[in-house]
Each structure stands twice: as C-alpha cells, then as structure tokens.
Amino acid sequence: MEYTADEMMIVSAARALSNSDVCFVGIGAPSAACNLARRIGVPDVTLIYESGTIGAAPTLLPLSIGDGELCTTALTTVSSPEMFRYWLQGGWITVGFLGAAQLDRFGNINTTVIGPYHKPTVRLPGGGGAPEIAALSQKIYIVMKQSRRSFVERIDFMTSFGFGTGGDDRQKLGIRTAGPQLLITDLAIWKPARNTNELQVVSLHPGVTRQDVNATVGWKVKYSEVVTATPAPKLRELKILRDLQRRTREAHRGQRVRD
C-alpha cells in the first residue's frame, strides 16, 4: 500500500510511545501521532494537553488545546496553574511531544519569530507552555518535516531549550531532565549522540538516501555508526490514520461524521 512522507512520519512517531507514558501533547503532527498511538497498540498512554485535560481520548484530532473534544473526552480537567505546577513541575510527565518551526543540531526549538525579534519576517504563534515542557518533561520527542528553512545552523530565537551548544549545557543550567531524545521527520529518525548530544541520524525511512537528508539540513549531518531502515507503515496503521484524518476533516467542515 502506498503512503506519503507525512504518513511515514506520523506512524513512526506513534510507534515511539508506550502504555506507561504520560505524554504532554503539542497540537498538529504531535497530536496526530499520539492519537494514532492510542489506536494501534498503546491504548493506556495518558495524553495531557496544555489546557488542563488529563487522559484526553478525542475521537477527532483537536484544532487547538481549547478544542471542546479534549475536555469532553478527558478523565478530568484541571486548571493551567495546577497542570504546570503539579503535573509538569512535579515530574509526572514522561514525554513532552513537540513540534518546531526551526530546529538546530542540538535540539533547540524556535516557535517565536523568523528573523530579528523586533523586525521579524514571520511572527510565529510563540512558545506557550513549550519552554516549560522542554525543560521539565522527563524526555522530549520532536516531530517535524525536514527542510533547509526549518533545520538551520542557528535558530533565530531560543523558544525551547534543547542541549544549548551541546555536551552538558543542560546540567550547567540546573536542568535535570534528559532533553530531546528522539526526532522523527518525514525522512529519518534522529537521536542525540553520546557526550556531544548533537542530533544524528539513526534510521532512514524507506527509499530515503543520505543525499536526500543532507539536502534538507542546514548543517553537516552526522550519522550513527549503524544506520537502520525504518519499518514501513503497516496497512492497519495507515487505515486507522486515514480514517481518523477523514473523520476530522468531515467534522471540521460541519458534515456528519461517518463511522
């Protein structure tokens, strides 16, 4: 069965979660991956959104953290101060699942501005709770498409701290969590290298070459000693993802959702 690069990315990201995870979910591709994960093998993963919903189990992909679908399907909804002060600062979140507009080789994220801060060429949505999620979740997963515009040598604004300039920068700042441990893109899977914490390619998606990866990254890409092939999406995974996306489109157009 044929599939798109985006489907490959979302399926690969969904596979990274486990039933024991308590996941702080970002909107967009992270949310699609987390909600797919619930349907393809990890039904007990706990999804938490920034609006305070705990154990959300949306039947459709939410448009935003304020989507009513999250609150009506959650086990409970708490205030944002409680969400951040107790759940996040208390160390209960095992995975923070984030996206990015810009990313550098050390997993630092920009979702604030493109260009100079006071005269940007593009003003982005901003950090929201992502800076705290990146610092306080036990580990961070990032999901985003590769391009030279987004994978840059130096991000224009430090919204969410990854590994700074590498090495033990997180520890020097007193950040005790593991930081970015997985980057899933439409072309490859990346993990931080031991000691340097520079992101390196550990797996290439089917049909993707090193030349393809190099052409979409603004720095000299490093590869692990052993680079594996990412397993292609299974038919069941694709069917479930496409059905979820179809029903979401129908609902957002005001159509009656077909089961």
NORJO-V803839 format. One line per field, one symbol per residue. burial: I if it has 9 or more other ideal C-beta (glycine too) atoms within 8 Angstrom, else O. Layout:
burial = ???
This chain:
burial = OOIOIIIIIIIIIIOIIOOOIIIIIIIOIIIIIIIIIIOIOIOOIIIIIIIIIIIIOIOIIIOOIOIOIIIOIIOOOIOOOIIIOIIIIOOOIIIIIIIIOIIIOIIIIIIIIIOOOOOIOOOIOOIOIIIIIIIIIOIIIIIIIIOIOIIIOOIIOOIIIIIIOIOOIIOOOOIOIOIIIIIIIIIIIIIIIOOOIIIIIIIIIOOIOIOIIOOIIOIOIIIIOOOOOIOOIOOOIIOIIIOIIOIIOIIOOOOOOOO
